[in-house]
Amino acid sequence: MPYQTFKEQQEVEAVDIHTMADMSAADYKDYLDGGLLFVDHHDVLRSQPAGYPLAVTKAQFKELMVYLKSIESRVGSR
């Protein structure tokens, strides 16, 4: 593995599956913007509940988008 990982225990606040399934598109958009994801003052895309980084560079962000698009067909049936 060419990169290092770390483990950290922390309390995480998030929405459960049933609540998320019942969200309107507008509510989900609000949850994404501030409840699930945020960009910090160093321009790092982070998970809001846990605070860990998701993308630090534009190239990583683009790879994340490609990955999400590649698994789109596997997510949800609604």
PDB file of N, CA, C and O in Angstrom:
ATOM      1  N   MET A   1       0.846  -1.169   0.000  1.00  0.00           N
ATOM      2  CA  MET A   1       0.000   0.000   0.000  1.00  0.00           C
ATOM      3  C   MET A   1       0.898   1.240   0.000  1.00  0.00           C
ATOM      4  O   MET A   1       1.685   1.420   0.930  1.00  0.00           O
ATOM      5  N   PRO A   2       0.800   2.089  -1.009  1.00  0.00           N
ATOM      6  CA  PRO A   2       1.681   3.247  -1.116  1.00  0.00           C
ATOM      7  C   PRO A   2       1.246   4.453  -0.263  1.00  0.00           C
ATOM      8  O   PRO A   2       1.843   5.525  -0.371  1.00  0.00           O
ATOM      9  N   TYR A   3       0.248   4.294   0.555  1.00  0.00           N
ATOM     10  CA  TYR A   3      -0.219   5.395   1.404  1.00  0.00           C
ATOM     11  C   TYR A   3      -0.487   4.866   2.799  1.00  0.00           C
ATOM     12  O   TYR A   3      -0.704   3.670   2.992  1.00  0.00           O
ATOM     13  N   GLN A   4      -0.471   5.759   3.756  1.00  0.00           N
ATOM     14  CA  GLN A   4      -0.702   5.371   5.141  1.00  0.00           C
ATOM     15  C   GLN A   4      -2.130   5.722   5.543  1.00  0.00           C
ATOM     16  O   GLN A   4      -2.680   6.730   5.099  1.00  0.00           O
ATOM     17  N   THR A   5      -2.716   4.893   6.374  1.00  0.00           N
ATOM     18  CA  THR A   5      -4.034   5.171   6.930  1.00  0.00           C
ATOM     19  C   THR A   5      -3.900   5.247   8.447  1.00  0.00           C
ATOM     20  O   THR A   5      -2.875   4.862   9.010  1.00  0.00           O
ATOM     21  N   PHE A   6      -4.918   5.736   9.082  1.00  0.00           N
ATOM     22  CA  PHE A   6      -4.925   5.773  10.538  1.00  0.00           C
ATOM     23  C   PHE A   6      -6.321   5.463  11.030  1.00  0.00           C
ATOM     24  O   PHE A   6      -7.295   5.618  10.293  1.00  0.00           O
ATOM     25  N   LYS A   7      -6.424   5.027  12.268  1.00  0.00           N
ATOM     26  CA  LYS A   7      -7.708   4.748  12.891  1.00  0.00           C
ATOM     27  C   LYS A   7      -7.934   5.736  14.013  1.00  0.00           C
ATOM     28  O   LYS A   7      -7.024   6.068  14.773  1.00  0.00           O
ATOM     29  N   GLU A   8      -9.162   6.194  14.098  1.00  0.00           N
ATOM     30  CA  GLU A   8      -9.516   7.145  15.132  1.00  0.00           C
ATOM     31  C   GLU A   8     -10.952   6.851  15.546  1.00  0.00           C
ATOM     32  O   GLU A   8     -11.811   6.622  14.694  1.00  0.00           O
ATOM     33  N   GLN A   9     -11.208   6.856  16.814  1.00  0.00           N
ATOM     34  CA  GLN A   9     -12.572   6.667  17.276  1.00  0.00           C
ATOM     35  C   GLN A   9     -13.165   8.014  17.607  1.00  0.00           C
ATOM     36  O   GLN A   9     -12.540   8.847  18.263  1.00  0.00           O
ATOM     37  N   GLN A  10     -14.384   8.212  17.141  1.00  0.00           N
ATOM     38  CA  GLN A  10     -15.070   9.459  17.434  1.00  0.00           C
ATOM     39  C   GLN A  10     -16.566   9.240  17.338  1.00  0.00           C
ATOM     40  O   GLN A  10     -17.038   8.307  16.688  1.00  0.00           O
ATOM     41  N   GLU A  11     -17.287  10.103  17.985  1.00  0.00           N
ATOM     42  CA  GLU A  11     -18.742  10.049  17.913  1.00  0.00           C
ATOM     43  C   GLU A  11     -19.163  10.747  16.625  1.00  0.00           C
ATOM     44  O   GLU A  11     -18.699  11.848  16.330  1.00  0.00           O
ATOM     45  N   VAL A  12     -20.038  10.110  15.866  1.00  0.00           N
ATOM     46  CA  VAL A  12     -20.462  10.644  14.575  1.00  0.00           C
ATOM     47  C   VAL A  12     -21.968  10.839  14.580  1.00  0.00           C
ATOM     48  O   VAL A  12     -22.720   9.963  15.005  1.00  0.00           O
ATOM     49  N   GLU A  13     -22.393  11.987  14.107  1.00  0.00           N
ATOM     50  CA  GLU A  13     -23.816  12.274  13.979  1.00  0.00           C
ATOM     51  C   GLU A  13     -24.169  12.210  12.495  1.00  0.00           C
ATOM     52  O   GLU A  13     -23.565  12.906  11.678  1.00  0.00           O
ATOM     53  N   ALA A  14     -25.143  11.379  12.152  1.00  0.00           N
ATOM     54  CA  ALA A  14     -25.542  11.222  10.752  1.00  0.00           C
ATOM     55  C   ALA A  14     -27.016  10.860  10.676  1.00  0.00           C
ATOM     56  O   ALA A  14     -27.648  10.587  11.697  1.00  0.00           O
ATOM     57  N   VAL A  15     -27.552  10.859   9.486  1.00  0.00           N
ATOM     58  CA  VAL A  15     -28.944  10.495   9.239  1.00  0.00           C
ATOM     59  C   VAL A  15     -29.026   9.000   8.984  1.00  0.00           C
ATOM     60  O   VAL A  15     -28.166   8.437   8.308  1.00  0.00           O
ATOM     61  N   ASP A  16     -30.058   8.350   9.522  1.00  0.00           N
ATOM     62  CA  ASP A  16     -30.214   6.910   9.292  1.00  0.00           C
ATOM     63  C   ASP A  16     -30.834   6.652   7.914  1.00  0.00           C
ATOM     64  O   ASP A  16     -31.353   7.565   7.272  1.00  0.00           O
ATOM     65  N   ILE A  17     -30.771   5.404   7.480  1.00  0.00           N
ATOM     66  CA  ILE A  17     -31.227   5.012   6.137  1.00  0.00           C
ATOM     67  C   ILE A  17     -32.691   5.339   5.912  1.00  0.00           C
ATOM     68  O   ILE A  17     -33.043   5.878   4.862  1.00  0.00           O
ATOM     69  N   HIS A  18     -33.558   5.024   6.874  1.00  0.00           N
ATOM     70  CA  HIS A  18     -34.996   5.269   6.690  1.00  0.00           C
ATOM     71  C   HIS A  18     -35.302   6.759   6.575  1.00  0.00           C
ATOM     72  O   HIS A  18     -36.123   7.164   5.753  1.00  0.00           O
ATOM     73  N   THR A  19     -34.651   7.565   7.387  1.00  0.00           N
ATOM     74  CA  THR A  19     -34.843   9.017   7.300  1.00  0.00           C
ATOM     75  C   THR A  19     -34.363   9.531   5.956  1.00  0.00           C
ATOM     76  O   THR A  19     -35.039  10.340   5.322  1.00  0.00           O
ATOM     77  N   MET A  20     -33.198   9.067   5.517  1.00  0.00           N
ATOM     78  CA  MET A  20     -32.664   9.511   4.235  1.00  0.00           C
ATOM     79  C   MET A  20     -33.570   9.083   3.087  1.00  0.00           C
ATOM     80  O   MET A  20     -33.774   9.844   2.141  1.00  0.00           O
ATOM     81  N   ALA A  21     -34.112   7.876   3.164  1.00  0.00           N
ATOM     82  CA  ALA A  21     -35.000   7.382   2.102  1.00  0.00           C
ATOM     83  C   ALA A  21     -36.259   8.242   1.981  1.00  0.00           C
ATOM     84  O   ALA A  21     -36.826   8.365   0.895  1.00  0.00           O
ATOM     85  N   ASP A  22     -36.693   8.830   3.085  1.00  0.00           N
ATOM     86  CA  ASP A  22     -37.903   9.653   3.081  1.00  0.00           C
ATOM     87  C   ASP A  22     -37.636  11.122   2.779  1.00  0.00           C
ATOM     88  O   ASP A  22     -38.577  11.910   2.693  1.00  0.00           O
ATOM     89  N   MET A  23     -36.372  11.507   2.617  1.00  0.00           N
ATOM     90  CA  MET A  23     -36.044  12.909   2.350  1.00  0.00           C
ATOM     91  C   MET A  23     -36.519  13.333   0.967  1.00  0.00           C
ATOM     92  O   MET A  23     -36.453  12.565   0.008  1.00  0.00           O
ATOM     93  N   SER A  24     -36.997  14.565   0.882  1.00  0.00           N
ATOM     94  CA  SER A  24     -37.293  15.135  -0.431  1.00  0.00           C
ATOM     95  C   SER A  24     -35.964  15.460  -1.105  1.00  0.00           C
ATOM     96  O   SER A  24     -34.917  15.441  -0.458  1.00  0.00           O
ATOM     97  N   ALA A  25     -36.005  15.754  -2.388  1.00  0.00           N
ATOM     98  CA  ALA A  25     -34.782  16.129  -3.103  1.00  0.00           C
ATOM     99  C   ALA A  25     -34.180  17.391  -2.486  1.00  0.00           C
ATOM    100  O   ALA A  25     -32.960  17.496  -2.359  1.00  0.00           O
ATOM    101  N   ALA A  26     -35.024  18.344  -2.104  1.00  0.00           N
ATOM    102  CA  ALA A  26     -34.532  19.581  -1.495  1.00  0.00           C
ATOM    103  C   ALA A  26     -33.881  19.307  -0.142  1.00  0.00           C
ATOM    104  O   ALA A  26     -32.833  19.876   0.166  1.00  0.00           O
ATOM    105  N   ASP A  27     -34.493  18.438   0.674  1.00  0.00           N
ATOM    106  CA  ASP A  27     -33.914  18.098   1.971  1.00  0.00           C
ATOM    107  C   ASP A  27     -32.575  17.390   1.797  1.00  0.00           C
ATOM    108  O   ASP A  27     -31.626  17.659   2.534  1.00  0.00           O
ATOM    109  N   TYR A  28     -32.496  16.481   0.816  1.00  0.00           N
ATOM    110  CA  TYR A  28     -31.237  15.782   0.570  1.00  0.00           C
ATOM    111  C   TYR A  28     -30.154  16.749   0.114  1.00  0.00           C
ATOM    112  O   TYR A  28     -29.000  16.638   0.527  1.00  0.00           O
ATOM    113  N   LYS A  29     -30.528  17.698  -0.738  1.00  0.00           N
ATOM    114  CA  LYS A  29     -29.567  18.703  -1.191  1.00  0.00           C
ATOM    115  C   LYS A  29     -29.042  19.499   0.005  1.00  0.00           C
ATOM    116  O   LYS A  29     -27.842  19.759   0.097  1.00  0.00           O
ATOM    117  N   ASP A  30     -29.930  19.884   0.915  1.00  0.00           N
ATOM    118  CA  ASP A  30     -29.501  20.586   2.129  1.00  0.00           C
ATOM    119  C   ASP A  30     -28.584  19.709   2.969  1.00  0.00           C
ATOM    120  O   ASP A  30     -27.592  20.195   3.512  1.00  0.00           O
ATOM    121  N   TYR A  31     -28.903  18.424   3.082  1.00  0.00           N
ATOM    122  CA  TYR A  31     -28.080  17.491   3.860  1.00  0.00           C
ATOM    123  C   TYR A  31     -26.692  17.344   3.249  1.00  0.00           C
ATOM    124  O   TYR A  31     -25.695  17.297   3.970  1.00  0.00           O
ATOM    125  N   LEU A  32     -26.627  17.273   1.924  1.00  0.00           N
ATOM    126  CA  LEU A  32     -25.326  17.200   1.253  1.00  0.00           C
ATOM    127  C   LEU A  32     -24.474  18.426   1.561  1.00  0.00           C
ATOM    128  O   LEU A  32     -23.286  18.315   1.864  1.00  0.00           O
ATOM    129  N   ASP A  33     -25.102  19.590   1.479  1.00  0.00           N
ATOM    130  CA  ASP A  33     -24.384  20.852   1.647  1.00  0.00           C
ATOM    131  C   ASP A  33     -24.356  21.262   3.118  1.00  0.00           C
ATOM    132  O   ASP A  33     -25.128  22.118   3.551  1.00  0.00           O
ATOM    133  N   GLY A  34     -23.471  20.651   3.865  1.00  0.00           N
ATOM    134  CA  GLY A  34     -23.315  21.031   5.261  1.00  0.00           C
ATOM    135  C   GLY A  34     -23.565  19.899   6.228  1.00  0.00           C
ATOM    136  O   GLY A  34     -22.952  19.858   7.294  1.00  0.00           O
ATOM    137  N   GLY A  35     -24.449  18.978   5.885  1.00  0.00           N
ATOM    138  CA  GLY A  35     -24.714  17.849   6.762  1.00  0.00           C
ATOM    139  C   GLY A  35     -23.851  16.648   6.429  1.00  0.00           C
ATOM    140  O   GLY A  35     -23.499  15.867   7.313  1.00  0.00           O
ATOM    141  N   LEU A  36     -23.510  16.498   5.170  1.00  0.00           N
ATOM    142  CA  LEU A  36     -22.745  15.335   4.733  1.00  0.00           C
ATOM    143  C   LEU A  36     -21.353  15.710   4.222  1.00  0.00           C
ATOM    144  O   LEU A  36     -20.373  15.018   4.498  1.00  0.00           O
ATOM    145  N   LEU A  37     -21.278  16.801   3.483  1.00  0.00           N
ATOM    146  CA  LEU A  37     -20.009  17.225   2.883  1.00  0.00           C
ATOM    147  C   LEU A  37     -19.768  18.697   3.164  1.00  0.00           C
ATOM    148  O   LEU A  37     -20.713  19.473   3.309  1.00  0.00           O
ATOM    149  N   PHE A  38     -18.497  19.079   3.240  1.00  0.00           N
ATOM    150  CA  PHE A  38     -18.152  20.497   3.303  1.00  0.00           C
ATOM    151  C   PHE A  38     -16.728  20.683   2.810  1.00  0.00           C
ATOM    152  O   PHE A  38     -15.926  19.749   2.822  1.00  0.00           O
ATOM    153  N   VAL A  39     -16.427  21.886   2.382  1.00  0.00           N
ATOM    154  CA  VAL A  39     -15.074  22.250   1.971  1.00  0.00           C
ATOM    155  C   VAL A  39     -14.521  23.153   3.062  1.00  0.00           C
ATOM    156  O   VAL A  39     -15.090  24.202   3.360  1.00  0.00           O
ATOM    157  N   ASP A  40     -13.403  22.737   3.656  1.00  0.00           N
ATOM    158  CA  ASP A  40     -12.832  23.489   4.778  1.00  0.00           C
ATOM    159  C   ASP A  40     -12.030  24.698   4.296  1.00  0.00           C
ATOM    160  O   ASP A  40     -11.945  24.948   3.094  1.00  0.00           O
ATOM    161  N   HIS A  41     -11.446  25.440   5.224  1.00  0.00           N
ATOM    162  CA  HIS A  41     -10.703  26.661   4.899  1.00  0.00           C
ATOM    163  C   HIS A  41      -9.392  26.399   4.164  1.00  0.00           C
ATOM    164  O   HIS A  41      -8.732  27.342   3.727  1.00  0.00           O
ATOM    165  N   HIS A  42      -9.004  25.123   4.021  1.00  0.00           N
ATOM    166  CA  HIS A  42      -7.827  24.754   3.229  1.00  0.00           C
ATOM    167  C   HIS A  42      -8.240  24.203   1.864  1.00  0.00           C
ATOM    168  O   HIS A  42      -7.413  23.645   1.143  1.00  0.00           O
ATOM    169  N   ASP A  43      -9.526  24.360   1.506  1.00  0.00           N
ATOM    170  CA  ASP A  43     -10.084  23.875   0.236  1.00  0.00           C
ATOM    171  C   ASP A  43     -10.068  22.360   0.129  1.00  0.00           C
ATOM    172  O   ASP A  43      -9.907  21.816  -0.963  1.00  0.00           O
ATOM    173  N   VAL A  44     -10.234  21.677   1.253  1.00  0.00           N
ATOM    174  CA  VAL A  44     -10.279  20.212   1.303  1.00  0.00           C
ATOM    175  C   VAL A  44     -11.733  19.768   1.426  1.00  0.00           C
ATOM    176  O   VAL A  44     -12.448  20.214   2.323  1.00  0.00           O
ATOM    177  N   LEU A  45     -12.171  18.887   0.519  1.00  0.00           N
ATOM    178  CA  LEU A  45     -13.510  18.309   0.613  1.00  0.00           C
ATOM    179  C   LEU A  45     -13.496  17.275   1.726  1.00  0.00           C
ATOM    180  O   LEU A  45     -12.687  16.347   1.715  1.00  0.00           O
ATOM    181  N   ARG A  46     -14.403  17.443   2.692  1.00  0.00           N
ATOM    182  CA  ARG A  46     -14.430  16.558   3.859  1.00  0.00           C
ATOM    183  C   ARG A  46     -15.816  15.987   4.112  1.00  0.00           C
ATOM    184  O   ARG A  46     -16.834  16.531   3.684  1.00  0.00           O
ATOM    185  N   SER A  47     -15.812  14.869   4.824  1.00  0.00           N
ATOM    186  CA  SER A  47     -17.038  14.301   5.378  1.00  0.00           C
ATOM    187  C   SER A  47     -17.425  15.158   6.579  1.00  0.00           C
ATOM    188  O   SER A  47     -16.616  15.328   7.491  1.00  0.00           O
ATOM    189  N   GLN A  48     -18.622  15.692   6.602  1.00  0.00           N
ATOM    190  CA  GLN A  48     -19.055  16.496   7.738  1.00  0.00           C
ATOM    191  C   GLN A  48     -19.198  15.653   9.011  1.00  0.00           C
ATOM    192  O   GLN A  48     -18.703  16.068  10.059  1.00  0.00           O
ATOM    193  N   PRO A  49     -19.861  14.477   8.961  1.00  0.00           N
ATOM    194  CA  PRO A  49     -20.036  13.722  10.206  1.00  0.00           C
ATOM    195  C   PRO A  49     -18.720  13.295  10.856  1.00  0.00           C
ATOM    196  O   PRO A  49     -18.595  13.361  12.079  1.00  0.00           O
ATOM    197  N   ALA A  50     -17.744  12.864  10.070  1.00  0.00           N
ATOM    198  CA  ALA A  50     -16.505  12.339  10.647  1.00  0.00           C
ATOM    199  C   ALA A  50     -15.314  13.274  10.476  1.00  0.00           C
ATOM    200  O   ALA A  50     -14.321  13.138  11.190  1.00  0.00           O
ATOM    201  N   GLY A  51     -15.393  14.208   9.557  1.00  0.00           N
ATOM    202  CA  GLY A  51     -14.328  15.172   9.373  1.00  0.00           C
ATOM    203  C   GLY A  51     -13.157  14.723   8.525  1.00  0.00           C
ATOM    204  O   GLY A  51     -12.218  15.494   8.323  1.00  0.00           O
ATOM    205  N   TYR A  52     -13.184  13.498   8.020  1.00  0.00           N
ATOM    206  CA  TYR A  52     -12.035  13.026   7.253  1.00  0.00           C
ATOM    207  C   TYR A  52     -12.065  13.572   5.828  1.00  0.00           C
ATOM    208  O   TYR A  52     -13.135  13.854   5.289  1.00  0.00           O
ATOM    209  N   PRO A  53     -10.883  13.722   5.218  1.00  0.00           N
ATOM    210  CA  PRO A  53     -10.817  14.280   3.869  1.00  0.00           C
ATOM    211  C   PRO A  53     -11.287  13.281   2.810  1.00  0.00           C
ATOM    212  O   PRO A  53     -11.024  12.082   2.906  1.00  0.00           O
ATOM    213  N   LEU A  54     -11.983  13.799   1.808  1.00  0.00           N
ATOM    214  CA  LEU A  54     -12.426  12.992   0.662  1.00  0.00           C
ATOM    215  C   LEU A  54     -11.640  13.335  -0.591  1.00  0.00           C
ATOM    216  O   LEU A  54     -11.380  12.466  -1.423  1.00  0.00           O
ATOM    217  N   ALA A  55     -11.264  14.588  -0.726  1.00  0.00           N
ATOM    218  CA  ALA A  55     -10.462  15.023  -1.877  1.00  0.00           C
ATOM    219  C   ALA A  55      -9.702  16.283  -1.479  1.00  0.00           C
ATOM    220  O   ALA A  55     -10.270  17.208  -0.899  1.00  0.00           O
ATOM    221  N   VAL A  56      -8.412  16.305  -1.798  1.00  0.00           N
ATOM    222  CA  VAL A  56      -7.544  17.420  -1.445  1.00  0.00           C
ATOM    223  C   VAL A  56      -7.145  18.216  -2.686  1.00  0.00           C
ATOM    224  O   VAL A  56      -6.798  19.393  -2.591  1.00  0.00           O
ATOM    225  N   THR A  57      -7.197  17.569  -3.843  1.00  0.00           N
ATOM    226  CA  THR A  57      -6.833  18.234  -5.100  1.00  0.00           C
ATOM    227  C   THR A  57      -8.001  18.132  -6.082  1.00  0.00           C
ATOM    228  O   THR A  57      -8.906  17.315  -5.908  1.00  0.00           O
ATOM    229  N   LYS A  58      -7.966  18.964  -7.102  1.00  0.00           N
ATOM    230  CA  LYS A  58      -9.005  18.890  -8.135  1.00  0.00           C
ATOM    231  C   LYS A  58      -8.963  17.533  -8.846  1.00  0.00           C
ATOM    232  O   LYS A  58     -10.008  16.992  -9.210  1.00  0.00           O
ATOM    233  N   ALA A  59      -7.771  16.988  -9.043  1.00  0.00           N
ATOM    234  CA  ALA A  59      -7.652  15.675  -9.684  1.00  0.00           C
ATOM    235  C   ALA A  59      -8.323  14.600  -8.840  1.00  0.00           C
ATOM    236  O   ALA A  59      -8.999  13.724  -9.379  1.00  0.00           O
ATOM    237  N   GLN A  60      -8.145  14.654  -7.521  1.00  0.00           N
ATOM    238  CA  GLN A  60      -8.796  13.689  -6.642  1.00  0.00           C
ATOM    239  C   GLN A  60     -10.312  13.873  -6.677  1.00  0.00           C
ATOM    240  O   GLN A  60     -11.059  12.895  -6.689  1.00  0.00           O
ATOM    241  N   PHE A  61     -10.760  15.119  -6.692  1.00  0.00           N
ATOM    242  CA  PHE A  61     -12.192  15.400  -6.780  1.00  0.00           C
ATOM    243  C   PHE A  61     -12.776  14.797  -8.062  1.00  0.00           C
ATOM    244  O   PHE A  61     -13.842  14.181  -8.041  1.00  0.00           O
ATOM    245  N   LYS A  62     -12.068  14.981  -9.169  1.00  0.00           N
ATOM    246  CA  LYS A  62     -12.530  14.429 -10.443  1.00  0.00           C
ATOM    247  C   LYS A  62     -12.573  12.899 -10.396  1.00  0.00           C
ATOM    248  O   LYS A  62     -13.505  12.294 -10.924  1.00  0.00           O
ATOM    249  N   GLU A  63     -11.583  12.274  -9.776  1.00  0.00           N
ATOM    250  CA  GLU A  63     -11.576  10.814  -9.627  1.00  0.00           C
ATOM    251  C   GLU A  63     -12.735  10.345  -8.754  1.00  0.00           C
ATOM    252  O   GLU A  63     -13.344   9.309  -9.024  1.00  0.00           O
ATOM    253  N   LEU A  64     -13.039  11.110  -7.705  1.00  0.00           N
ATOM    254  CA  LEU A  64     -14.184  10.793  -6.855  1.00  0.00           C
ATOM    255  C   LEU A  64     -15.474  10.840  -7.662  1.00  0.00           C
ATOM    256  O   LEU A  64     -16.328   9.965  -7.523  1.00  0.00           O
ATOM    257  N   MET A  65     -15.617  11.849  -8.498  1.00  0.00           N
ATOM    258  CA  MET A  65     -16.808  11.971  -9.344  1.00  0.00           C
ATOM    259  C   MET A  65     -16.904  10.800 -10.327  1.00  0.00           C
ATOM    260  O   MET A  65     -17.986  10.251 -10.532  1.00  0.00           O
ATOM    261  N   VAL A  66     -15.789  10.422 -10.928  1.00  0.00           N
ATOM    262  CA  VAL A  66     -15.764   9.275 -11.850  1.00  0.00           C
ATOM    263  C   VAL A  66     -16.167   8.009 -11.104  1.00  0.00           C
ATOM    264  O   VAL A  66     -16.957   7.211 -11.607  1.00  0.00           O
ATOM    265  N   TYR A  67     -15.625   7.831  -9.910  1.00  0.00           N
ATOM    266  CA  TYR A  67     -15.955   6.652  -9.109  1.00  0.00           C
ATOM    267  C   TYR A  67     -17.441   6.634  -8.761  1.00  0.00           C
ATOM    268  O   TYR A  67     -18.096   5.603  -8.910  1.00  0.00           O
ATOM    269  N   LEU A  68     -17.975   7.752  -8.305  1.00  0.00           N
ATOM    270  CA  LEU A  68     -19.396   7.806  -7.953  1.00  0.00           C
ATOM    271  C   LEU A  68     -20.273   7.495  -9.167  1.00  0.00           C
ATOM    272  O   LEU A  68     -21.270   6.783  -9.051  1.00  0.00           O
ATOM    273  N   LYS A  69     -19.903   8.024 -10.317  1.00  0.00           N
ATOM    274  CA  LYS A  69     -20.663   7.737 -11.542  1.00  0.00           C
ATOM    275  C   LYS A  69     -20.581   6.256 -11.883  1.00  0.00           C
ATOM    276  O   LYS A  69     -21.554   5.684 -12.375  1.00  0.00           O
ATOM    277  N   SER A  70     -19.430   5.624 -11.630  1.00  0.00           N
ATOM    278  CA  SER A  70     -19.262   4.209 -11.975  1.00  0.00           C
ATOM    279  C   SER A  70     -20.099   3.283 -11.092  1.00  0.00           C
ATOM    280  O   SER A  70     -20.408   2.165 -11.504  1.00  0.00           O
ATOM    281  N   ILE A  71     -20.464   3.716  -9.910  1.00  0.00           N
ATOM    282  CA  ILE A  71     -21.279   2.868  -9.019  1.00  0.00           C
ATOM    283  C   ILE A  71     -22.741   3.292  -8.979  1.00  0.00           C
ATOM    284  O   ILE A  71     -23.532   2.735  -8.219  1.00  0.00           O
ATOM    285  N   GLU A  72     -23.098   4.271  -9.792  1.00  0.00           N
ATOM    286  CA  GLU A  72     -24.455   4.797  -9.814  1.00  0.00           C
ATOM    287  C   GLU A  72     -25.512   3.697  -9.980  1.00  0.00           C
ATOM    288  O   GLU A  72     -26.531   3.716  -9.290  1.00  0.00           O
ATOM    289  N   SER A  73     -25.285   2.761 -10.869  1.00  0.00           N
ATOM    290  CA  SER A  73     -26.271   1.709 -11.143  1.00  0.00           C
ATOM    291  C   SER A  73     -26.481   0.757  -9.956  1.00  0.00           C
ATOM    292  O   SER A  73     -27.486   0.047  -9.899  1.00  0.00           O
ATOM    293  N   ARG A  74     -25.547   0.745  -9.028  1.00  0.00           N
ATOM    294  CA  ARG A  74     -25.634  -0.159  -7.872  1.00  0.00           C
ATOM    295  C   ARG A  74     -26.353   0.470  -6.681  1.00  0.00           C
ATOM    296  O   ARG A  74     -26.637  -0.208  -5.693  1.00  0.00           O
ATOM    297  N   VAL A  75     -26.646   1.765  -6.776  1.00  0.00           N
ATOM    298  CA  VAL A  75     -27.215   2.486  -5.632  1.00  0.00           C
ATOM    299  C   VAL A  75     -28.714   2.651  -5.790  1.00  0.00           C
ATOM    300  O   VAL A  75     -29.189   3.169  -6.801  1.00  0.00           O
ATOM    301  N   GLY A  76     -29.464   2.203  -4.774  1.00  0.00           N
ATOM    302  CA  GLY A  76     -30.898   2.445  -4.687  1.00  0.00           C
ATOM    303  C   GLY A  76     -31.716   1.876  -5.818  1.00  0.00           C
ATOM    304  O   GLY A  76     -31.215   1.541  -6.891  1.00  0.00           O
ATOM    305  N   SER A  77     -32.978   1.782  -5.533  1.00  0.00           N
ATOM    306  CA  SER A  77     -33.916   1.311  -6.562  1.00  0.00           C
ATOM    307  C   SER A  77     -35.067   2.285  -6.740  1.00  0.00           C
ATOM    308  O   SER A  77     -35.995   2.010  -7.501  1.00  0.00           O
ATOM    309  N   ARG A  78     -35.024   3.399  -6.063  1.00  0.00           N
ATOM    310  CA  ARG A  78     -36.098   4.410  -6.145  1.00  0.00           C
ATOM    311  C   ARG A  78     -35.856   5.354  -7.280  1.00  0.00           C
ATOM    312  O   ARG A  78     -36.651   6.267  -7.504  1.00  0.00           O
TER     313      ARG A  78
END
